[in-house]
């Protein structure tokens, strides 16, 4: 077992006294080491200058790609060299900025690299359209006649796949110019909901006056004080109800802008246009919704258990997230203890995976603790060709932090293996694949913690976490996906999306998912207006597909061992070398079949059976005392 040093103990005492330490006060091993990217800022400046000098070189390739295989290859290699440097420069600048957001030099570096990247993107924008101008027979011959060009076969196939939806240079320019207009509904929504809305002041669960905010709303939904939950719920949704006409107009504007772009590109629907980016068949989306609808009983069952355990005559939306079994004295975890837990939970993945994982833990790939002016939240930096990925955390010693660590290390290992095994064109992956690796790690961690729990009550709490994860990451996201599918179809078919239609639609879907035990307050009908993901255009379904894929993969690994592990590691190594659906199929998951959805719903039923058994066991033990 690893333990924090005396320096780190000093840090914990500072946290306890509510002071936020400076970056210098945190022990080195808990801060990421950006010298793995560049040893100094001066080295960064040298590469920055190199890219600046190279960018004009794009001009010599414009109009020459069809001349010969050598010209074609030289252009792609040149573009790669610039791209690799830009990615490296961007990673260093981003990590430096996020370490201390008051550091003006780091902010300036970040701004400069953003500007340079935009310039390079503009200068290289001719490449894909020019490739598509080459007759396909000639293009295929060029690829097959040059061994180095063969690497780009899938890249070219993907371009050809969407060729019919790629417009002329003049039309593409018009669409590019329109981006500033089509993004306005979301920009206005974001400013309105995050900056302009004034939320009411209420009494919290400590009898103090507090102004409701987005963060306080989420926190309040976990409070054991039901009256406080109710107050926070009603008052947080009150502005959305008050300004519902404005939110409806913004929502309609966003949908119409996406519909405009889809139609301009010749797609039959906005959903087809969105899923086409990663070559996801519409049947995958439909399969997710249809099979989830056929398997809502586990969620209805959980609703009934929640109502019974809370001892309420009516269950309301503000009762959904409060814990039934969490102790008031929640167990604390140091980062080193959490790293050991994650390591133990992921042992089924084998020595190769664990070796890389421990390299990340022991070689400063992770920035662990909060410090003054450090960026909030958590993320994994993704694949940067030739450099290992990094993880940002803001550790508070809670169990949730342990799950965040497992989640982000799932992304981190995915990025690492992709970068190690794929050439630059495929050293990345889509969101459709990304959420598999992260939720997979959380699933294995939960299985490990439940198996090694020290008491029935601790096991009940962990099972509850698992159930809430299924509820929020699977069922809730499918519910959102179904709402999104319907509103687009209604608008595309010429129907009006009025405030009344939207709130009634959301209410009906919510009731269907949560079942007859749920009493839906009027305020809940306006929840659709506060969900930013509805502005992202068929994004949320990928949380549910990722979760269901990770569930079936984790079960296969725990049951089948090495063969399943090898397939999973190959998935991590695949990057974007094939379409996401094919990569998952090779790993053992067919997202067009009901199996991944059934894996989740059956798992929920199993967890509910175990929960009811433990509840009855504890009640029996109490009655016999």
C-alpha positions in Angstrom: 0.0 0.0 0.0 1.3 3.4 -0.9 1.1 6.3 1.5 1.5 10.1 1.1 4.7 11.7 2.3 5.1 14.1 5.2 4.9 16.9 2.6 1.7 15.6 1.3 0.3 15.3 4.8 1.1 19.0 5.2 -1.0 19.5 2.1 -3.9 17.6 3.5 -3.9 19.7 6.6 -4.0 22.8 4.4 -7.0 21.4 2.6 -8.7 20.7 5.9 -8.3 24.3 6.8 -10.0 25.3 3.5 -6.9 27.1 2.1 -6.0 26.3 -1.5 -2.3 25.6 -1.9 -0.1 27.3 -4.4 1.4 25.1 -7.1 4.8 25.3 -5.4 3.5 23.8 -2.2 2.4 20.6 -3.9 4.9 17.7 -4.0 6.5 17.3 -7.5 5.3 13.7 -8.0 1.7 14.9 -7.9 2.2 17.4 -10.7 2.4 16.5 -14.4 5.9 16.9 -16.0 5.5 18.9 -19.2 9.3 18.5 -19.8 8.2 15.1 -21.4 6.9 17.3 -24.2 9.5 20.2 -24.3 12.3 20.6 -21.9 11.9 24.4 -21.9 9.7 27.2 -23.2 12.6 28.0 -25.5 12.4 24.5 -27.1 8.7 25.2 -27.6 9.5 28.5 -29.3 11.9 26.7 -31.7 9.2 24.4 -32.9 6.7 27.2 -33.1 9.1 29.1 -35.4 9.6 25.9 -37.5 5.9 25.5 -38.1 5.5 29.2 -38.9 8.2 28.8 -41.5 6.7 25.6 -42.9 3.1 26.8 -43.4 3.8 28.8 -46.6 5.1 25.5 -48.1 1.6 24.2 -48.5 1.3 26.5 -51.6 3.7 24.3 -53.6 1.4 21.3 -53.3 -1.9 23.1 -54.3 -3.0 21.8 -57.7 -0.3 19.2 -57.8 -1.8 16.2 -56.0 -3.0 14.5 -59.1 0.3 14.8 -60.9 2.0 11.7 -59.5 2.0 9.3 -56.5 5.2 11.0 -55.3 3.6 14.5 -55.3 0.5 13.1 -53.5 2.6 11.3 -50.9 4.9 14.3 -50.3 1.9 16.5 -49.6 0.5 14.1 -47.1 3.9 13.7 -45.4 4.4 17.4 -45.3 0.9 17.9 -43.7 1.6 15.2 -41.2 4.9 16.8 -40.1 3.2 20.1 -39.5 0.3 18.4 -37.7 2.6 16.5 -35.4 4.4 19.6 -34.4 1.2 21.6 -33.9 -0.3 18.9 -31.7 2.8 18.8 -29.6 2.9 22.6 -29.3 -0.8 22.7 -28.4 -0.5 20.0 -25.7 2.4 21.9 -24.0 0.6 25.2 -24.1 -2.7 23.7 -22.9 -1.1 21.9 -19.9 0.9 25.0 -19.0 -2.2 27.2 -19.1 -4.4 24.8 -17.2 -1.8 24.4 -14.5 -2.0 28.1 -13.7 -4.6 30.1 -15.5 -3.3 33.4 -14.2 0.1 32.8 -15.9 0.0 35.4 -18.7 2.9 33.8 -20.6 1.2 30.4 -20.7 -2.1 32.1 -21.8 -0.2 33.9 -24.5 1.4 30.7 -25.7 -2.0 29.0 -25.9 -3.5 31.9 -27.8 -0.6 32.0 -30.2 -0.8 28.2 -31.0 -4.6 28.5 -31.5 -3.9 31.2 -34.1 -1.1 29.3 -35.7 -3.3 26.1 -35.9 -6.1 28.1 -37.6 -3.6 29.5 -40.1 -2.3 26.0 -40.9 -5.8 24.7 -41.2 -6.7 27.4 -43.7 -3.6 26.8 -45.8 -4.1 23.0 -45.9 -7.9 23.1 -46.5 -7.4 22.4 -50.3 -6.1 18.8 -49.6 -9.3 16.9 -49.1 -11.3 18.6 -51.9 -8.4 18.2 -54.2 -8.1 14.4 -53.4 -11.8 14.1 -54.3 -11.2 15.8 -57.6 -8.9 13.0 -58.7 -10.9 10.3 -60.6 -11.5 7.4 -58.3 -9.8 4.8 -60.6 -6.7 6.9 -60.8 -6.8 7.5 -57.1 -7.0 3.8 -56.3 -4.1 3.1 -58.7 -2.0 5.7 -57.0 -2.7 4.1 -53.6 -1.9 0.6 -54.7 1.2 1.5 -56.7 3.0 3.1 -53.7 3.6 1.1 -50.5 3.8 4.3 -48.4 0.5 5.6 -49.8 -1.3 2.4 -48.9 -1.3 3.5 -45.3 -3.8 6.2 -46.4 -6.3 3.8 -47.9 -8.9 4.0 -45.1 -8.4 7.7 -44.9 -9.2 8.0 -48.7 -12.1 5.5 -48.5 -13.7 7.7 -45.8 -13.3 10.8 -48.0 -14.9 9.0 -50.9 -17.7 7.7 -48.7 -18.9 11.3 -48.1 -18.0 12.6 -51.5 -21.7 13.0 -52.5 -22.2 15.3 -49.5 -19.1 17.4 -50.2 -20.0 20.5 -52.1 -18.1 22.6 -54.6 -15.4 24.9 -53.3 -17.6 27.9 -53.6 -20.5 26.2 -51.8 -18.2 24.9 -49.1 -16.9 28.5 -48.6 -20.5 29.8 -48.2 -21.2 27.1 -45.6 -18.0 28.0 -43.8 -19.0 31.6 -43.7 -22.4 30.6 -42.4 -20.9 28.9 -39.3 -20.8 32.2 -37.4 -24.5 32.5 -38.0 -25.6 28.9 -37.4 -23.7 28.8 -34.1 -25.7 31.8 -32.7 -28.6 29.9 -31.1 -26.2 27.8 -29.0 -24.0 30.8 -28.2 -27.0 32.8 -27.0 -28.4 29.9 -25.0 -25.0 29.3 -23.3 -24.7 33.0 -22.3 -28.3 33.2 -21.2 -28.3 30.1 -19.0 -24.8 30.5 -17.6 -24.5 34.3 -17.2 -27.7 36.2 -17.5 -30.3 34.1 -15.7 -30.8 35.1 -12.1 -31.7 32.2 -9.8 -33.7 32.7 -6.6 -32.3 32.7 -3.1 -33.4 29.8 -0.9 -32.7 28.3 2.5 -30.3 25.4 2.3 -30.0 22.2 4.5 -27.9 24.2 7.0 -30.6 26.9 7.4 -28.4 29.4 5.5 -29.5 31.6 2.7 -27.9 30.6 -0.6 -28.5 31.7 -4.2 -29.4 28.7 -6.4 -26.9 27.9 -9.1 -26.2 25.0 -11.5 -23.6 23.5 -9.2 -25.7 24.0 -6.0 -28.7 22.4 -7.7 -26.7 19.2 -8.5 -25.4 19.2 -5.0 -28.8 19.7 -3.5 -30.3 16.7 -5.3 -28.0 14.5 -3.2 -29.0 16.1 0.1 -30.8 14.0 2.6 -33.0 17.0 3.5 -36.0 16.4 1.2 -37.6 19.8 1.7 -34.3 21.4 0.7 -34.1 19.1 -2.4 -37.7 20.2 -3.3 -36.8 23.9 -2.8 -33.7 23.7 -4.9 -35.5 21.7 -7.6 -38.5 24.1 -8.0 -36.3 27.3 -7.8 -33.7 26.1 -10.2 -36.3 25.3 -12.9 -38.3 28.4 -12.2 -36.3 30.7 -14.6 -36.6 28.1 -17.4 -40.4 28.0 -16.9 -40.5 31.9 -16.8 -38.4 32.3 -20.0 -39.8 29.2 -21.8 -40.7 31.2 -24.9 -37.1 32.4 -25.2 -35.7 28.9 -24.6 -38.1 27.5 -27.2 -37.0 30.0 -29.8 -33.3 29.3 -29.2 -33.9 25.6 -29.3 -35.8 25.9 -32.6 -33.1 28.1 -34.0 -30.5 25.5 -33.2 -32.4 22.7 -34.7 -33.2 24.7 -37.8 -29.5 25.6 -38.3 -28.5 21.9 -38.1 -31.4 21.0 -40.5 -30.2 23.6 -42.9 -26.6 22.3 -43.0 -27.9 18.7 -43.4 -30.2 19.6 -46.3 -27.4 21.7 -48.0 -25.2 18.6 -48.0 -27.9 16.4 -49.4 -28.7 14.2 -46.4 -32.2 12.8 -45.9 -32.2 13.9 -42.3 -30.2 15.7 -39.7 -29.7 12.5 -37.8 -28.3 10.8 -40.9 -25.9 13.8 -41.4 -24.7 13.6 -37.8 -24.2 9.9 -37.6 -22.6 9.8 -41.0 -19.5 11.6 -39.6 -18.4 8.3 -38.0 -20.3 6.0 -40.4 -22.8 5.0 -37.7 -25.9 3.3 -39.3 -29.2 4.8 -38.3 -30.2 1.3 -37.2 -27.7 1.5 -34.3 -29.6 4.6 -32.9 -33.0 3.0 -33.5 -31.8 -0.3 -32.0 -30.7 1.5 -28.8 -34.1 3.3 -28.3 -36.3 0.3 -29.3 -34.5 -2.3 -27.1 -34.3 0.1 -24.2 -38.0 0.7 -24.4 -38.6 -3.0 -24.4 -36.5 -3.2 -21.2 -37.7 -0.4 -18.9 -38.8 -2.7 -16.1 -35.5 -2.7 -14.3 -35.7 1.1 -14.0 -39.3 0.9 -12.9 -38.3 -1.6 -10.3 -35.5 0.7 -9.0 -38.0 3.5 -8.8 -40.3 1.3 -6.6 -37.4 0.3 -4.3 -36.3 3.9 -4.0 -39.8 5.0 -3.0 -40.1 2.2 -0.5 -36.7 2.8 1.1 -37.2 6.6 1.3 -40.6 6.0 3.0 -42.5 8.5 0.9 -46.0 8.2 -0.4 -45.0 9.8 -3.7 -41.6 9.7 -5.5 -40.7 12.9 -7.3 -37.8 13.8 -9.7 -36.0 15.5 -6.8 -35.8 12.1 -5.0 -33.9 10.3 -7.8 -30.3 11.1 -6.8 -30.3 11.1 -3.0 -28.4 8.1 -1.6 -30.2 5.5 0.4 -27.1 3.9 1.9 -24.3 6.5 2.0 -22.9 7.0 5.4 -22.7 10.6 6.8 -19.0 9.9 7.4 -17.9 9.0 3.9 -14.7 7.1 3.6 -11.7 9.1 2.4 -9.1 8.0 -0.1 -5.6 9.4 -0.7 -4.6 9.5 -4.3 -2.0 6.8 -3.7 -4.6 4.6 -2.1 -6.9 5.2 -5.1 -4.1 4.4 -7.6 -3.6 1.1 -5.8 -7.4 0.4 -5.9 -7.6 1.1 -9.6 -4.5 -1.0 -10.2 -6.1 -3.9 -8.4 -9.4 -3.5 -10.1 -7.8 -3.6 -13.6 -5.6 -6.7 -13.0 -7.8 -8.7 -15.4 -6.4 -6.7 -18.2 -3.0 -8.2 -17.8 0.6 -7.1 -17.3 1.0 -5.1 -20.4 -1.9 -2.8 -19.6 -0.9 -2.6 -15.9 2.7 -1.8 -16.8 1.6 1.3 -18.8 -0.9 2.2 -16.1 1.8 2.2 -13.4 4.1 4.2 -15.6 1.5 6.8 -15.7 1.0 6.8 -11.9 4.7 6.9 -11.2 6.1 9.1 -13.9 4.0 12.3 -13.5 1.5 11.9 -16.3 -1.2 13.0 -13.8 -1.8 16.4 -12.2 -3.6 15.4 -9.0 -4.4 18.2 -6.6 -6.2 21.5 -6.7 -4.0 24.6 -6.6 -4.5 28.3 -6.9 -5.6 29.2 -10.5 -5.5 25.6 -11.7 -8.3 24.6 -14.1 -11.2 22.9 -12.4 -12.7 19.5 -13.3 -11.0 16.5 -14.9 -9.9 15.4 -18.3 -7.5 13.2 -20.3 -5.6 15.1 -22.9 -6.1 12.6 -25.7 -3.6 11.3 -28.3 -0.6 13.5 -29.2 1.6 11.6 -31.6 5.0 10.8 -30.1 4.0 12.0 -26.6 2.2 10.1 -23.8 -1.2 11.5 -22.8 -1.8 13.5 -19.6 -4.6 13.5 -17.0 -5.9 16.5 -15.0 -7.6 15.9 -11.7 -8.7 18.0 -8.7 -8.5 15.5 -5.9 -10.8 15.8 -2.8 -10.3 12.4 -1.3 -13.8 11.2 -2.0 -14.9 7.9 -3.6 -16.2 9.9 -6.6 -12.5 10.9 -7.2 -11.5 7.3 -7.3 -14.1 6.7 -10.0 -13.0 9.8 -11.8 -9.4 8.5 -11.8 -10.5 5.1 -13.2 -12.6 6.9 -15.9 -9.8 9.3 -17.0 -7.2 6.5 -17.0 -9.5 4.6 -19.3 -9.3 7.5 -21.8 -5.5 7.8 -21.0 -4.7 4.2 -21.8 -6.9 4.3 -24.9 -4.9 7.3 -26.1 -1.6 5.8 -25.2 -2.2 2.5 -27.0 -3.7 4.3 -30.0 -0.6 6.5 -30.3 1.8 3.5 -29.9 0.2 1.3 -32.5 -1.3 3.6 -35.1 0.3 5.9 -37.7 -0.5 9.5 -37.5 -3.6 9.6 -39.7 -5.3 7.1 -37.4 -3.9 8.1 -34.0 -7.2 9.4 -32.8 -10.7 8.0 -32.1 -14.3 9.2 -32.1 -16.5 9.9 -29.1 -18.5 6.8 -30.0 -15.4 4.8 -29.1 -14.0 7.1 -26.4 -16.7 6.5 -23.8 -16.3 2.8 -24.0 -12.8 2.7 -22.5 -13.6 5.1 -19.7 -16.9 3.5 -18.5 -15.2 0.1 -18.9 -12.7 1.0 -16.2 -15.4 2.3 -13.9 -17.3 -1.0 -14.4 -14.3 -3.1 -13.4 -13.6 -0.8 -10.4 -17.2 -1.2 -9.2 -17.1 -5.0 -9.6 -13.9 -5.1 -7.6 -15.1 -2.8 -4.8 -18.4 -4.7 -4.4 -16.6 -8.0 -4.3 -14.2 -6.8 -1.7 -16.6 -4.7 0.4 -16.2 -5.1 4.2 -19.9 -5.1 5.2 -23.4 -5.6 3.8 -24.1 -1.9 4.2 -21.0 -0.9 2.2 -21.9 -3.4 -0.5 -25.4 -1.8 -0.6 -23.9 1.6 -1.1 -21.6 0.4 -3.9 -24.5 -1.4 -5.6 -26.5 1.8 -5.4 -23.6 3.6 -7.1 -23.7 1.0 -9.9 -27.5 1.4 -10.3 -27.2 5.2 -10.4 -24.5 4.9 -13.0 -26.8 2.8 -15.2 -29.7 5.2 -14.5 -27.8 8.4 -15.5 -25.3 7.2 -18.1 -27.6 4.7 -19.8 -31.3 5.1 -19.3 -31.3 8.9 -19.0 -29.1 9.4 -22.1 -31.4 7.1 -24.1 -34.4 9.1 -22.9 -32.6 12.2 -24.1 -31.8 10.5 -27.4 -35.4 9.6 -27.9 -36.6 13.1 -27.2 -34.0 14.5 -29.7 -35.0 12.1 -32.4 -38.6 13.0 -32.1 -38.1 16.8 -32.1 -35.9 16.7 -35.2 -38.4 14.5 -37.1 -41.3 16.8 -36.1 -39.5 19.9 -37.3 -38.2 18.2 -40.5 -41.8 17.2 -41.3 -43.0 20.7 -41.0 -44.5 20.6 -37.5 -44.2 23.4 -35.0 -42.3 22.9 -31.8 -44.2 25.0 -29.4 -43.5 25.3 -25.6 -46.6 23.2 -24.8 -45.6 20.5 -27.3 -42.0 20.3 -25.9 -43.0 20.1 -22.3 -45.7 17.5 -22.9 -43.3 15.4 -25.0 -40.6 15.6 -22.4 -43.2 14.7 -19.6 -44.5 11.7 -21.6 -41.1 10.3 -22.3 -39.9 10.9 -18.7 -43.0 9.1 -17.3 -42.5 6.2 -19.7 -38.9 5.7 -18.6 -39.4 6.1 -14.8 -42.7 4.3 -14.7 -46.0 4.6 -12.7 -44.4 5.1 -9.3 -42.9 8.5 -10.4 -45.0 11.6 -9.9 -43.9 14.3 -12.3 -44.0 17.8 -11.1 -44.9 20.6 -13.5 -41.3 22.0 -13.2 -39.8 18.8 -14.5 -41.5 19.3 -17.8 -39.2 22.3 -18.4 -36.0 20.3 -17.8 -35.5 19.9 -21.6 -34.7 23.6 -21.7 -31.7 23.4 -19.4 -29.9 20.5 -21.1 -27.0 21.9 -23.1 -26.4 18.6 -24.9 -29.5 19.1 -27.0 -27.6 21.8 -28.8 -24.8 19.3 -29.7 -26.8 17.5 -32.4 -27.2 13.7 -31.7 -24.4 13.5 -29.2 -25.9 12.0 -26.1 -26.8 8.6 -27.5 -23.0 7.9 -27.6 -22.9 7.9 -23.8 -25.5 5.1 -23.7 -23.9 3.1 -26.5 -20.4 3.5 -24.9 -21.8 2.4 -21.5 -23.6 -0.6 -23.0 -20.5 -1.6 -25.0 -18.3 -1.3 -21.9 -20.7 -3.4 -19.9 -20.7 -6.3 -22.3 -16.9 -6.1 -22.8 -16.2 -6.1 -19.0 -18.5 -9.1 -18.6 -16.7 -11.0 -21.4 -13.3 -10.3 -19.8 -14.3 -11.4 -16.3 -15.9 -14.5 -17.8 -13.6 -15.5 -20.7 -10.2 -14.2 -19.7 -7.3 -13.9 -22.2 -9.2 -14.1 -25.5 -11.5 -11.3 -24.4 -8.6 -9.3 -23.0 -6.7 -9.6 -26.3 -9.7 -8.4 -28.2 -10.2 -5.5 -25.8 -6.5 -4.4 -26.1 -6.8 -4.6 -29.9 -9.7 -2.2 -29.6 -7.5 0.2 -27.6 -4.8 0.0 -30.2 -7.1 0.5 -33.2 -7.6 4.3 -33.1 -9.5 5.4 -36.2 -8.0 2.8 -38.5 -11.5 1.5 -39.2 -15.0 2.7 -38.6 -16.1 2.7 -35.0 -18.8 0.0 -35.5 -16.3 -2.4 -37.0 -13.7 -1.8 -34.3 -16.2 -2.6 -31.6 -17.4 -5.7 -33.6 -13.8 -7.0 -33.7 -13.7 -6.5 -29.9 -16.8 -8.6 -29.5 -19.6 -6.1 -29.4 -22.3 -5.7 -32.2 -23.9 -2.4 -31.6 -26.6 -3.1 -34.1 -27.9 -6.0 -32.0 -29.9 -6.0 -28.8 -27.1 -7.8 -26.9 -25.3 -4.7 -25.4 -28.5 -3.2 -24.3 -29.6 -6.5 -22.7 -26.2 -6.7 -21.0 -27.0 -3.5 -19.2 -30.6 -4.2 -18.3 -29.8 -7.8 -17.1 -27.0 -6.4 -15.0 -29.4 -3.9 -13.4 -31.8 -6.7 -12.6 -29.0 -8.8 -11.0 -27.9 -5.8 -8.9 -31.5 -5.2 -7.8 -31.9 -8.8 -6.8 -28.7 -8.6 -4.7 -29.8 -5.3 -3.2 -33.2 -6.7 -2.1 -31.5 -9.7 -0.6 -29.2 -7.6 1.4 -32.0 -5.2 2.5 -34.0 -8.2 3.7 -31.0 -9.6 5.4 -30.3 -6.4 7.3 -34.0 -6.0 8.2 -34.1 -9.6 9.5 -31.0 -9.0 11.6 -32.5 -5.8 13.1 -35.8 -7.5 13.9 -34.1 -10.4 15.8 -32.2 -8.0 18.0 
